[in-house]
Amino acid sequence: MTAPFANATIKNRQPIVEELKKLLRNSNKVLEIGSGTGQHAIWFAPRLPWLTWLPSDLPVKLFGIERWIKDFPSDNLAQPIALDVSESWPITEHDVIFSANTAHIMQLQEVKKMIANGAGSLPSRGLFCLYGPFIFENTALAKSNIKFNKKLQDLHPSMGIRKFHDLNMLALAGSMKLLEINSMPANNHLIVWQKI
Ligand SMILES: C[S@@+](CC[C@H](N)C(=O)[O-])C[C@H]1O[C@@H](n2cnc3c(N)ncnc32)[C@H](O)[C@@H]1O
């Protein structure tokens, strides 16, 4: 099997890692949720050498992530683990959760579990970093995101760009406070919550 490839990661990986370098300078271990192909993990880990990066995804995705890690190993990059946010979570000791482009793919119930269980798994001052397109109150959705949202909903009505307000309510319910909202290229954002 050839390694899976996601073109978007080539464009967004460097802007994301530049933010992570600043945000995670005092962090130890990142649990990545919904690692996808694994291209982010193999790019981020060597550029954040002081911490450990642990990729995860649904079991069906692990083989592809392992393929990328085989070709681009890093001392601080762990083998991926199976993690379905809607099932019981494996116990991993992490002080950061990072997830990119997952909230609009997962069903809303799964997003709720990702935030609630993710918050519950973090220590005090731990960070939850969520990257992707979001809908912000009083801000018109960019044309590209309107088109993307329609494409998602045509694919499956349970998919769609989530409202920041709803995600923030879930984060607050999980004892996290909003730390930063970073504007990113192509009308994406990197939202960061901190466990109280
Ligand atoms: C659009 S991909 C994003 C992949 C990668 N993070 C990126 O930005 O390129 C969405 C990912 O979410 C994962 N995913 C979907 N439902 C999930 C669930 N219930 N638990 C964990 N991961 C899930 C998918 O398997 C997929 O890899």
The ligand as an SDF file (V2000), in Angstrom:
LIG
                    3D

 27 29  0  0  0  0  0  0  0  0999 V2000
  -10.2080   15.5640    7.4810 C   0  0  0  0  0  0  0  0  0  0  0  0
   -9.3050   14.3530    8.3890 S   0  0  0  0  0  0  0  0  0  0  0  0
   -8.0500   15.3520    9.1420 C   0  0  0  0  0  0  0  0  0  0  0  0
   -6.7440   14.6270    9.2370 C   0  0  0  0  0  0  0  0  0  0  0  0
   -5.5540   15.4710    9.7070 C   0  0  0  0  0  0  0  0  0  0  0  0
   -5.7160   15.8950   11.0780 N   0  0  0  0  0  0  0  0  0  0  0  0
   -5.3280   16.6420    8.8000 C   0  0  0  0  0  0  0  0  0  0  0  0
   -5.5620   17.7920    9.2100 O   0  0  0  0  0  0  0  0  0  0  0  0
   -4.9340   16.4260    7.6590 O   0  0  0  0  0  0  0  0  0  0  0  0
  -10.3850   13.9480    9.7560 C   0  0  0  0  0  0  0  0  0  0  0  0
   -9.8460   12.8240   10.6090 C   0  0  0  0  0  0  0  0  0  0  0  0
  -10.7180   12.6240   11.7240 O   0  0  0  0  0  0  0  0  0  0  0  0
  -10.7550   11.2390   11.9910 C   0  0  0  0  0  0  0  0  0  0  0  0
  -11.9410   10.8950   12.7560 N   0  0  0  0  0  0  0  0  0  0  0  0
  -13.2240   10.8730   12.3180 C   0  0  0  0  0  0  0  0  0  0  0  0
  -14.0460   10.4390   13.2850 N   0  0  0  0  0  0  0  0  0  0  0  0
  -13.2630   10.1840   14.3680 C   0  0  0  0  0  0  0  0  0  0  0  0
  -13.5260    9.6930   15.6780 C   0  0  0  0  0  0  0  0  0  0  0  0
  -14.7550    9.3710   16.0540 N   0  0  0  0  0  0  0  0  0  0  0  0
  -12.4840    9.5650   16.5410 N   0  0  0  0  0  0  0  0  0  0  0  0
  -11.2310    9.8870   16.1560 C   0  0  0  0  0  0  0  0  0  0  0  0
  -10.9190   10.3420   14.9180 N   0  0  0  0  0  0  0  0  0  0  0  0
  -11.9240   10.4820   14.0350 C   0  0  0  0  0  0  0  0  0  0  0  0
  -10.7570   10.6160   10.6080 C   0  0  0  0  0  0  0  0  0  0  0  0
  -10.4060    9.2400   10.6400 O   0  0  0  0  0  0  0  0  0  0  0  0
   -9.7630   11.4760    9.8720 C   0  0  0  0  0  0  0  0  0  0  0  0
   -8.4670   10.9750    9.9280 O   0  0  0  0  0  0  0  0  0  0  0  0
  1  2  1  0
  2  3  1  0
  2 10  1  0
  3  4  1  0
  4  5  1  0
  5  6  1  0
  5  7  1  0
  7  8  2  0
  7  9  1  0
 10 11  1  0
 11 12  1  0
 11 26  1  0
 12 13  1  0
 13 14  1  0
 13 24  1  0
 14 15  1  0
 14 23  1  0
 15 16  2  0
 16 17  1  0
 17 18  1  0
 17 23  2  0
 18 19  1  0
 18 20  2  0
 20 21  1  0
 21 22  2  0
 22 23  1  0
 24 25  1  0
 24 26  1  0
 26 27  1  0
M  CHG  2   2   1   9  -1
M  END
$$$$
